[in-house]
Amino acid sequence: MTRVTFADRQLERFNPLARVITFDDFDKGYNGWLDLSCNYVGENYSTFDTVVDLDAWAPTMLSSASMRFASSHGSMEGTYSLKLTTAPTGGPHTEPPAPGSMGMAIKRLSRFGNPSTIQIETWYAYSPVQDRKGTGEEDIRAFGFFFDVQDAEHRYMPGIRYVNSLGGDLVKRWQYFQVTPGVTQEDWNLGIKDGWNMPGVDNQWYGRRFADGSADGFQWVPNGEQDLLYNESPDKLNWLYLRLTVDVAKREYVEFQSMDRVFDLRGTSPTLAPGYASIENLINPVFFVETDTNRSVNLFLDSVVYSTQ
């Protein structure tokens, strides 16, 4: 069989691995991305016992990025981006995520082609709702990305998180997903002794959080300070590049890239949890955004490429 390859010009702004599994241009629709929801499998469709309210996250939507003064901002190349938003419900950063304080989008995939390496890339922008004076940069607590992976033995979640602001003070520093040694299941589930989640699963929600921005589920990237381009007003979006590469054969990070900076994370591993029932060969990419105050904030994804080798 002769293999014919057609290259989409838009891929020129990405650096995919050998095999592109999905190329999601949101001018063409949702492409399988949707809200991250919990498991409604209990009595009257209830979920498991949890301190974090998993029902309250704001919806994911296609958006032309309408602004207070700029009308429709559009996307980086086209009209529509995928918009993650939050409710205006930020709480103290030392407490579990408040109801509605996060927005999350997931694409539900599976392992295909027996890859040794997986990679996500996106062009994105972030901004608060322009509902008051000021630049609003300090209202955006954090945003990031992670893979939810399960192989024949373990479930694990390699990911990165940009801590933008804590309590109104700009931090602008990257973290990666890894549980601090010694964290117990009760610690992870925020006081529930036999909580459903194992340490290393759902770092974006669970684990204790501390005043300096550290947490049970996140570690600071060495030399991870980065002053990202935000602009001078909430209605001005500048598009930024992000790439995360993971070695699923070794269950290790490889590297992540933010704009022109590449952070080498080789030899670092996400925390491995025992495998869960019914999800072997799971590979789900997830994006998220968090508000730090009583102001809704947004993460816009122009397009996303998932590739493997």
N, C-alpha and C positions, 0 to 999 in steps of 0.2 A: 504494500500500500504506500502511495506517495503522500507525504504529509505536506499540506499547504498551510502556511501561517500568514494571517493578516494582522498587521500592526495598527492599532488605533493610535492616531496622532496624540491623543490625550495622555497616553502612557509615557510620553517623552518626559513628563515632569515627575515620573516615579522611577524607582530603581528596583524592580521586582526580581525575585528569584527565578529559577529556570522555568517553573510552571505557574502561570497565572490561573488560579482557581476561580476567583470572582473579581470583576472590575465594576464597582458600583458608582455609576454616574446618576446622581439624584434628580437630574432633569428627566430621567426615564422612569421615575417612580421610587417606591420604597426599597426595591431590590431585596426584600426579605428582612429588613431591619425593623424592629418593633420594640415596644416597652419591655423592660425586664420585670417580670412579675414573679410572684411566689407560687408555691404549689398548693392549689386549692383542693385538697384531697381529704380533709377532715369532715366532721359532722357539719352539715349546713355550709359546706364549702369553706370551712375554716382551714387555716394553715397550722404549722407547728408552733409550739410555745416559744416566743421570742420577745426580747426587750425592744427590738427595733421594729417599728411599724412598717411592714413590707408592702402594705396596700396603698400607700399615700404618695408614691412618686408621680411627678408631673408627666404628661404625655409627650411622646416623641412625635414630630410632625414634619412634613415637607414645608419649606418656607422660602419665600422670596426675600426674606429679611427686611420686612417693612419697618421703617424707623419713624421716629417722631418728626424729624425734619427732612430726612433724606428720601422719603417715600420708599420705594422698593430698592433696596441695595443690590439685590441679586446675589449670585454666587461668584466664585472665582472665575469660572468659565461657563456661563449660562445663566439661568434664572433661579433654579431651586437648589437649595442645600437641605441636608437633614438637620433639623433643629432639636437639640436637647435643651430643656428648660427646667426651672425649679419653681416652687411656690416661694413667696416672700416669708420664709419661716426658718431662717438660720438661727441656730442656738450656739451656746458656748462650744468652742472646738475641743474642749476636754470631755465633752459628753457624747453619747451615741448620736448618730445623725437624727435630727429632728424630723417629724413627719413632713414630707413634701420638700425637704431641703436639698434633695438630690434629683437629678434627671439621669436616666440610664437608657441606652439603646443596645440591643443584642441582635446578633444574627446567628441562627442555630444551624451549625454545620456538623460534619463528621469527617473523620480521618479518611483520606482517599489517596491512593497511590503509594502508601507506605512511606511517607516523607521522613527524612531525618531532620529537616529544618523547616520552620514555618515563619512567616513574616506578615506584618500588617503595615500599611502605609496610608497616610491621609494628608490632605490639606485642610486646615481648620482655622476658625477664628472664634474669639470669645468676647462677650460684652454683657453688661447688665441691661435691664430695661431702663430706658431713659425717662424716668418718672419723677426726677428731682434734680437739683443743681449738683454740680461737681462732675468729675470724670468717672467716678464709680468703680475705678480699678480695685480699690480696697474692699469692695463688696463681694468679690469673687474669691471664695476660699481656695478651691482646687479644681482640677480636671485631670483626666487621664484615660488610660486604656489598660485592659488586661485580656488575656486568653483564659478561658475555662477549659482545661484539658483533662481527659481521663484516658489512660491506656489500660493494659491488662492487669496492672497492679495498683496504680496510684491515681489520685486526682490531685491536681495542682493548678495554681493560678499565677503564672508569670505576668507581671504588669508594672506600669510606671504611673506616677502621680506627681503633678506639678503643684506644689504648695505655693499659692500665689499670695495669700493674705491670711493672717490670723488675728482676730480681735481688732481689726482696723489697721494693723501694721503689715506692710508689704514684706514678704519673705523671699519669694521668687527662687525656689530651690526644688530640685527633683528628688523624689524617693522611688525606691523599687519595692515590689511586693516580696516580703520574706518575714516570717514570724520570729520574734525574738526568742532565743532558747529559754526554756523553763516555763513558758506560758501554758497553763493548764486548760482543759476543756471548759471548766467553770469560768476562768478568766476570759477566755475567748467569747463565751456566750453571755458575758456581762452579768454573772452571778447565777445563772441557771446551771445547776450542777450537772445534769445529764442533757445539756442542750444538743440540738440536732446537728449543729455545724461543728466539724472538726477544725482545730487550728490549721490555718492555711487555706480554708475555703471561705470565700466571700469576705476578703480583707476590707473591701470598700465599706462594709457595714459593721464588722465585728472586731473584737479586741479593744483593750483600753487605750485611751488617748491622753496625752500629757501636755502640760502647759507650753513646753518648748516646741511643740509640733511633732515630736516623736510619737510612736504608737506601737502597740504589740504587733501590728501587721505590716508596718512599713519601716524600711531602713533608708537612711540618707545615702544618696549616690555620692561617691567620693568626688570632690570638686564639682558638685552638681549645681552650683549657683549659676543662674542664667536670667538675664534681664530681657524677657521676651518683649517684642514689639506689641504695644497695646493701642497706641494713638492717643489723641487728646480729648476725645468726646465719645460717648457711648454709641453714637450713630455712625461711626467710622470704623469699618472692618478692614483689617489687613490680614491676608491669608498666610498661614505658617505651615511648615512641613514637619511631619513626625513619622518615624519608622522604628519598629521594634522587631528584633530578630531573636528567635528562640530555637535552641537545639533540643528537639524532642527525643532524640536518641539518647542523649546524655542527661536529659531533664535539667538543662542549664540555660541561663541567659547567654546570648552571644554579644549583642550590643544594641543600643538604641541611639537614634539620631534625632536631634531637635534643630531644625534649620541646618546650618553648616557645622554644628558641633556633633561629634560622634563620641559616645560614652562607652568604653570597653567594659563589659560586665562578665567576660569569660571567667569561668571558675566559680561563679556565683549561681546559686540554685534557689528557685522558689521552694517553699515548704511543701513536702510531700505528705499527703493524707491518704489513708486507706481508700480504695475504690468504693464508690457508691453503687447501689443496685441499678441496673437497667440503663446505664449511660456509658458503657465501654465504647471507646473510639470517638468520644465527644471532643469536638474542637469548636468552641463558641467564642467569637470575638465580642468584646463589650467596651463601649465608651461611656464615660460618666462626667458629670459636672456637679459642683457643690456650691451653695451660697453660704456666705459668712454672716449675713445680716438679714434684716427684714426687707429684703429686696430680691426680686426674681432675677436670675442670671441665666445666660444662654451660652451654649456651645454649638457652633455651626460646622458641619462637615460638608465640604464641597464634593468630595469623592473619596472612595476607599478602595484600596487594592489588597487582596489577600493572595499570597503566593507561597509556593513550597519548592523544595528540592530534595 
